[in-house]
Amino acid sequence: MIAMTEHQIRDATALQTALRKGGYLLLKHSERCGISRNAFAAYASFVAAHPGVPHGWIEVRESRPLSDQVTTVSGIPHSSP
């Protein structure tokens, strides 16, 4: 699995808590997708350079209901290449 697992959001309670934080950076990630792996590397670099930014990520394939909840709340759907 990829690094930064302590920032992986795995349940609805954690997601709700995260989304209440102002300026929260959330990445919807799929380990099977090359584009997503590149995006995750950029995300990891960004949060390393900006340690004060609250952040987390969701593994889309293993947490589809959470991914769908983010879409509902944000209006931003997940798109697969």
TIRO-2110 file (N, C-alpha, C; in Angstrom, 1 decimal):
// TIRO-2110
0.8, -1.2, 0.0, N, 1, A
0.0, 0.0, 0.0, CA, 1, A
0.9, 1.2, 0.0, C, 1, A
0.3, 2.4, -0.3, N, 2, A
1.1, 3.6, -0.4, CA, 2, A
1.3, 4.2, 1.0, C, 2, A
2.2, 5.1, 1.0, N, 3, A
2.6, 5.8, 2.3, CA, 3, A
1.4, 6.7, 2.8, C, 3, A
1.6, 7.2, 4.0, N, 4, A
0.7, 8.2, 4.6, CA, 4, A
-0.7, 7.5, 4.9, C, 4, A
-0.7, 6.3, 5.3, N, 5, A
-1.9, 5.6, 5.7, CA, 5, A
-2.6, 6.3, 6.8, C, 5, A
-1.9, 7.0, 7.7, N, 6, A
-2.5, 7.6, 8.8, CA, 6, A
-3.5, 8.8, 8.4, C, 6, A
-3.3, 9.2, 7.1, N, 7, A
-4.2, 10.2, 6.6, CA, 7, A
-5.3, 9.7, 5.7, C, 7, A
-5.4, 8.3, 5.7, N, 8, A
-6.5, 7.7, 4.9, CA, 8, A
-7.8, 7.8, 5.6, C, 8, A
-8.8, 8.3, 5.0, N, 9, A
-10.2, 8.3, 5.5, CA, 9, A
-10.9, 7.0, 5.2, C, 9, A
-11.3, 6.3, 6.2, N, 10, A
-11.9, 5.0, 6.0, CA, 10, A
-13.3, 4.9, 6.5, C, 10, A
-13.9, 5.9, 7.1, N, 11, A
-15.3, 5.8, 7.5, CA, 11, A
-16.0, 7.1, 7.4, C, 11, A
-17.3, 7.1, 7.5, N, 12, A
-18.1, 8.3, 7.3, CA, 12, A
-17.9, 9.3, 8.4, C, 12, A
-17.6, 8.9, 9.6, N, 13, A
-17.4, 9.8, 10.7, CA, 13, A
-16.1, 10.6, 10.5, C, 13, A
-15.1, 9.9, 10.1, N, 14, A
-13.8, 10.5, 9.8, CA, 14, A
-14.0, 11.5, 8.6, C, 14, A
-14.8, 11.2, 7.6, N, 15, A
-15.0, 12.1, 6.5, CA, 15, A
-15.7, 13.3, 7.0, C, 15, A
-16.8, 13.1, 7.7, N, 16, A
-17.5, 14.3, 8.2, CA, 16, A
-16.7, 15.2, 9.1, C, 16, A
-15.8, 14.7, 9.9, N, 17, A
-14.9, 15.5, 10.7, CA, 17, A
-13.9, 16.2, 9.8, C, 17, A
-13.4, 15.6, 8.8, N, 18, A
-12.5, 16.2, 7.9, CA, 18, A
-13.1, 17.3, 7.2, C, 18, A
-14.3, 17.1, 6.6, N, 19, A
-14.9, 18.1, 5.8, CA, 19, A
-15.4, 19.4, 6.6, C, 19, A
-15.5, 19.3, 7.9, N, 20, A
-15.8, 20.4, 8.8, CA, 20, A
-14.6, 21.3, 8.9, C, 20, A
-13.4, 20.9, 8.6, N, 21, A
-12.2, 21.7, 8.7, CA, 21, A
-12.1, 22.6, 7.6, C, 21, A
-11.8, 23.9, 7.8, N, 22, A
-11.7, 24.8, 6.7, CA, 22, A
-10.4, 24.6, 6.0, C, 22, A
-10.5, 24.7, 4.6, N, 23, A
-9.3, 24.5, 3.8, CA, 23, A
-8.8, 23.1, 3.7, C, 23, A
-9.7, 22.1, 3.9, N, 24, A
-9.3, 20.7, 3.9, CA, 24, A
-9.0, 20.3, 2.5, C, 24, A
-7.8, 19.6, 2.3, N, 25, A
-7.4, 19.1, 1.0, CA, 25, A
-7.7, 17.6, 1.0, C, 25, A
-8.6, 17.2, 0.1, N, 26, A
-9.1, 15.8, 0.1, CA, 26, A
-8.8, 15.2, -1.3, C, 26, A
-8.1, 14.1, -1.4, N, 27, A
-7.8, 13.4, -2.6, CA, 27, A
-8.6, 12.1, -2.7, C, 27, A
-9.2, 11.9, -3.8, N, 28, A
-9.9, 10.6, -4.1, CA, 28, A
-8.9, 9.9, -5.0, C, 28, A
-8.4, 8.7, -4.5, N, 29, A
-7.3, 8.0, -5.1, CA, 29, A
-7.6, 6.6, -5.4, C, 29, A
-7.0, 6.1, -6.5, N, 30, A
-7.1, 4.7, -6.9, CA, 30, A
-5.7, 4.2, -7.2, C, 30, A
-5.3, 3.2, -6.5, N, 31, A
-3.9, 2.7, -6.7, CA, 31, A
-3.8, 2.0, -8.0, C, 31, A
-4.9, 1.6, -8.7, N, 32, A
-4.8, 0.9, -10.0, CA, 32, A
-4.7, 1.9, -11.1, C, 32, A
-4.8, 3.2, -10.9, N, 33, A
-4.8, 4.2, -11.9, CA, 33, A
-3.5, 4.9, -12.0, C, 33, A
-2.8, 4.9, -13.1, N, 34, A
-1.5, 5.6, -13.2, CA, 34, A
-1.6, 7.1, -13.0, C, 34, A
-2.7, 7.7, -13.5, N, 35, A
-2.9, 9.1, -13.3, CA, 35, A
-3.1, 9.4, -11.9, C, 35, A
-3.9, 8.6, -11.2, N, 36, A
-4.1, 8.8, -9.7, CA, 36, A
-2.8, 8.6, -8.9, C, 36, A
-2.0, 7.7, -9.3, N, 37, A
-0.7, 7.5, -8.6, CA, 37, A
0.2, 8.7, -8.8, C, 37, A
0.2, 9.3, -10.0, N, 38, A
0.9, 10.6, -10.2, CA, 38, A
0.3, 11.7, -9.4, C, 38, A
-1.0, 11.8, -9.3, N, 39, A
-1.7, 12.8, -8.5, CA, 39, A
-1.4, 12.6, -7.0, C, 39, A
-1.3, 11.3, -6.6, N, 40, A
-1.0, 11.1, -5.2, CA, 40, A
0.4, 11.6, -4.9, C, 40, A
1.4, 11.4, -5.8, N, 41, A
2.7, 11.8, -5.6, CA, 41, A
2.8, 13.3, -5.5, C, 41, A
2.0, 14.0, -6.3, N, 42, A
1.9, 15.5, -6.2, CA, 42, A
1.3, 15.9, -4.9, C, 42, A
0.2, 15.2, -4.5, N, 43, A
-0.4, 15.5, -3.2, CA, 43, A
0.6, 15.3, -2.0, C, 43, A
1.3, 14.2, -2.0, N, 44, A
2.3, 14.0, -1.0, CA, 44, A
3.3, 15.0, -0.9, C, 44, A
3.8, 15.5, -2.1, N, 45, A
4.8, 16.6, -2.1, CA, 45, A
4.2, 17.9, -1.6, C, 45, A
3.0, 18.1, -2.0, N, 46, A
2.3, 19.4, -1.5, CA, 46, A
2.2, 19.4, 0.0, C, 46, A
1.7, 18.3, 0.6, N, 47, A
1.4, 18.3, 2.0, CA, 47, A
2.8, 18.3, 2.8, C, 47, A
3.8, 17.7, 2.2, N, 48, A
5.1, 17.8, 2.8, CA, 48, A
5.6, 19.2, 2.9, C, 48, A
5.4, 20.0, 1.8, N, 49, A
5.8, 21.3, 1.8, CA, 49, A
4.9, 22.3, 2.5, C, 49, A
3.7, 21.9, 2.9, N, 50, A
2.7, 22.7, 3.6, CA, 50, A
2.2, 21.9, 4.7, C, 50, A
3.0, 21.7, 5.8, N, 51, A
2.5, 20.9, 6.9, CA, 51, A
1.3, 21.4, 7.7, C, 51, A
1.0, 22.7, 7.5, N, 52, A
-0.2, 23.2, 8.2, CA, 52, A
-1.5, 22.9, 7.5, C, 52, A
-1.5, 22.4, 6.3, N, 53, A
-2.7, 22.2, 5.6, CA, 53, A
-3.4, 20.9, 6.0, C, 53, A
-4.6, 21.0, 6.5, N, 54, A
-5.3, 19.7, 6.9, CA, 54, A
-5.6, 18.9, 5.6, C, 54, A
-5.4, 17.6, 5.7, N, 55, A
-5.5, 16.8, 4.5, CA, 55, A
-5.8, 15.4, 4.8, C, 55, A
-6.3, 14.7, 3.7, N, 56, A
-6.5, 13.3, 3.8, CA, 56, A
-6.9, 12.7, 2.4, C, 56, A
-7.0, 11.4, 2.4, N, 57, A
-7.4, 10.8, 1.1, CA, 57, A
-8.3, 9.6, 1.3, C, 57, A
-9.0, 9.3, 0.2, N, 58, A
-9.9, 8.2, 0.2, CA, 58, A
-9.5, 7.2, -0.9, C, 58, A
-9.4, 6.0, -0.6, N, 59, A
-9.1, 5.0, -1.7, CA, 59, A
-10.5, 4.7, -2.3, C, 59, A
-10.6, 5.1, -3.5, N, 60, A
-11.9, 5.1, -4.2, CA, 60, A
-12.5, 3.7, -4.4, C, 60, A
-11.6, 2.7, -4.8, N, 61, A
-12.1, 1.4, -5.1, CA, 61, A
-12.5, 0.6, -3.8, C, 61, A
-11.9, 0.9, -2.7, N, 62, A
-12.2, 0.2, -1.4, CA, 62, A
-13.2, 0.9, -0.6, C, 62, A
-13.4, 2.2, -0.9, N, 63, A
-14.4, 3.0, -0.1, CA, 63, A
-15.3, 3.7, -1.0, C, 63, A
-16.0, 3.0, -1.9, N, 64, A
-16.9, 3.6, -2.9, CA, 64, A
-18.0, 4.5, -2.2, C, 64, A
-18.6, 4.0, -1.1, N, 65, A
-19.6, 4.8, -0.5, CA, 65, A
-19.1, 6.2, 0.0, C, 65, A
-17.9, 6.2, 0.5, N, 66, A
-17.3, 7.5, 0.9, CA, 66, A
-17.0, 8.4, -0.3, C, 66, A
-16.5, 7.8, -1.3, N, 67, A
-16.3, 8.5, -2.5, CA, 67, A
-17.6, 9.1, -3.1, C, 67, A
-18.6, 8.4, -3.0, N, 68, A
-19.9, 8.9, -3.5, CA, 68, A
-20.4, 10.0, -2.6, C, 68, A
-20.2, 9.9, -1.3, N, 69, A
-20.6, 10.9, -0.3, CA, 69, A
-19.9, 12.2, -0.6, C, 69, A
-18.6, 12.1, -0.9, N, 70, A
-17.8, 13.3, -1.3, CA, 70, A
-18.5, 14.0, -2.5, C, 70, A
-18.8, 13.2, -3.5, N, 71, A
-19.5, 13.7, -4.7, CA, 71, A
-20.8, 14.4, -4.4, C, 71, A
-21.6, 13.8, -3.5, N, 72, A
-22.8, 14.4, -3.1, CA, 72, A
-22.6, 15.7, -2.4, C, 72, A
-21.7, 15.8, -1.5, N, 73, A
-21.4, 17.0, -0.7, CA, 73, A
-20.8, 18.1, -1.5, C, 73, A
-19.8, 17.7, -2.4, N, 74, A
-19.0, 18.7, -3.1, CA, 74, A
-19.6, 19.0, -4.5, C, 74, A
-20.3, 18.1, -5.1, N, 75, A
-20.8, 18.2, -6.4, CA, 75, A
-19.7, 17.9, -7.5, C, 75, A
-18.6, 17.4, -7.0, N, 76, A
-17.5, 17.0, -7.9, CA, 76, A
-17.4, 15.5, -8.0, C, 76, A
-17.8, 15.0, -9.2, N, 77, A
-17.8, 13.5, -9.4, CA, 77, A
-16.4, 13.0, -9.6, C, 77, A
-16.2, 11.7, -9.3, N, 78, A
-14.9, 11.0, -9.6, CA, 78, A
-15.0, 10.7, -11.1, C, 78, A
-13.9, 10.9, -11.8, N, 79, A
-13.8, 10.6, -13.2, CA, 79, A
-12.7, 9.6, -13.4, C, 79, A
-13.0, 8.5, -14.1, N, 80, A
-11.9, 7.6, -14.5, CA, 80, A
-11.5, 7.9, -15.9, C, 80, A
-10.2, 7.7, -16.1, N, 81, A
-9.7, 8.0, -17.5, CA, 81, A
-10.2, 6.9, -18.5, C, 81, A
END
